Every structure is written in structure tokens, then in C-alpha cells.
Amino acid sequence: MSQASISEASPGVLTLTGELDYQSAPALREQGARLLKAAQSSACVLDCSGVAKSSSVGIALLLAFMRDAGAAGKSLSVRSLPKDMHEIAGVCGLLEILPLQS
């Protein structure tokens, strides 16, 4: 089974780590939605620097977290998107809509 986690590292900053795939995604999806809803900050950041490996499922998670943040009345930006995820997002034409930090 894939090892992955999402947690609140500091107020409004969520850290995503491990391998993002079809095995880890359901739990991450649930936990991320809860963390975004409970976050005290109106501007949240998802730090992906700890992601070791990702399939297209990782991009689907980012899109879901964007929806969750919006539903909670919060903004979400993505920091340190790994190269493999960046390439998948590019192939899918999603780089324009992902809120990537420079």
C-alpha cells in the first residue's frame, strides 16, 4: 500500500507527502477536505515538496482541493509542485488553472 499523508504544518499551510496514487488518494481526499474546511486562514497553501511520486491521481487531488477550498470560502495556492506532476498538468492543459506559486 502507498504511503502518503496530508497535514497542517502551520496555520493555513497544508503539507502533502508520499506517493500519490489510486491507493492513497481516497484517504488524502477526505483528510484534505476536512483540513481545508477547518483551516482558520482564508488563504491556504498546499506544499507539495514532500511528494515522492505521483500519477495523474495527484492532479485530480489538487483539483478536488481547489473545489473544497472554494466551497469553504477560501483560496488555495500550490507550492513546490514536483516535476512529474507539473508535466502531467501540462499535458492535460491544466497549468493555466492550477494556482501555482512561483
GICORUR-V580188 format. One line per field, one symbol per residue. burial: I if it has 9 or more other C-alpha atoms within 8 Angstrom, else O. A space follows every 10 residues. Layout:
burial: ???
This chain:
burial: OIOIIIIIOO OIIIIIIIII IOOIIOOIIO IIIOIIIOIO OIIIIIIIII IOOIIIIIIO IOIIIIOIII OOOIIIIIIO IIOIIIOIII OOOIIOOIOI OO
